[in-house]
Amino acid sequence: MPFIQINIIKGRSPEMQEKLIKEVTNTVSDVLEAPIESVRVFINEMEPAHWGIAGVSVKKRRENSQRGE
């Protein structure tokens, strides 16, 4: 049974998440030749303050971007 875990930053709409689940499920099923019913997808939404890029949280990067820094 394929189990796919996806980490994303909070903020995507429920519709986007549903589409992501569907597309990932279909792709994994096709590539692994696994029954679609056996594919599990878990989306883990992370707070922007809990995700860092190059030593700076996404929250801080967004704040700086909005200020033009």
C-alpha positions as CSV (number, residue, x, y, z in Angstrom):
1,M,0.0,0.0,0.0
2,P,1.7,3.3,-1.1
3,F,1.6,6.0,1.6
4,I,2.5,9.5,0.3
5,Q,3.2,12.3,2.8
6,I,3.2,15.9,1.5
7,N,4.4,18.8,3.6
8,I,3.1,22.2,2.6
9,I,2.8,25.6,4.2
10,K,-0.7,26.5,5.4
11,G,-2.8,28.7,3.1
12,R,-4.0,26.5,0.2
13,S,-7.7,26.2,-0.3
14,P,-9.6,23.0,0.4
15,E,-10.2,22.7,-3.4
16,M,-6.5,22.9,-4.1
17,Q,-5.8,20.2,-1.5
18,E,-8.5,17.9,-3.0
19,K,-7.0,18.3,-6.4
20,L,-3.6,17.6,-5.1
21,I,-4.8,14.4,-3.4
22,K,-6.6,13.3,-6.6
23,E,-3.6,14.0,-8.9
24,V,-1.0,12.4,-6.6
25,T,-3.2,9.4,-6.1
26,N,-3.7,8.9,-9.8
27,T,0.0,9.4,-10.6
28,V,1.2,7.0,-7.9
29,S,-1.4,4.4,-8.9
30,D,-0.2,4.6,-12.6
31,V,3.5,4.6,-11.9
32,L,3.5,1.8,-9.3
33,E,0.7,-0.1,-11.0
34,A,-1.1,-0.2,-7.6
35,P,-4.8,-0.3,-7.2
36,I,-6.1,3.3,-6.7
37,E,-7.9,2.1,-3.5
38,S,-4.6,1.2,-1.9
39,V,-3.0,4.6,-2.3
40,R,-3.0,6.8,0.8
41,V,-2.1,10.6,0.7
42,F,-1.4,12.6,3.8
43,I,-1.1,16.4,3.6
44,N,0.7,17.9,6.6
45,E,0.1,21.7,6.7
46,M,2.8,23.6,8.5
47,E,2.7,27.0,10.0
48,P,4.8,29.6,8.1
49,A,6.7,30.3,11.3
50,H,7.7,26.6,11.6
51,W,9.3,26.3,8.1
52,G,12.7,27.9,7.3
53,I,14.6,28.6,4.2
54,A,18.2,29.7,4.3
55,G,17.9,30.3,8.0
56,V,14.8,32.5,7.9
57,S,11.2,31.4,8.6
58,V,8.7,31.6,5.8
59,K,6.7,33.9,8.0
60,K,9.6,36.4,8.3
61,R,10.4,36.1,4.6
62,R,6.8,37.0,3.7
63,E,6.9,39.9,6.1
64,N,10.1,41.2,4.6
65,S,8.8,40.7,1.1
66,Q,5.7,42.8,1.9
67,R,7.9,45.6,3.2
68,G,10.0,45.5,0.0
69,E,13.1,44.1,1.7
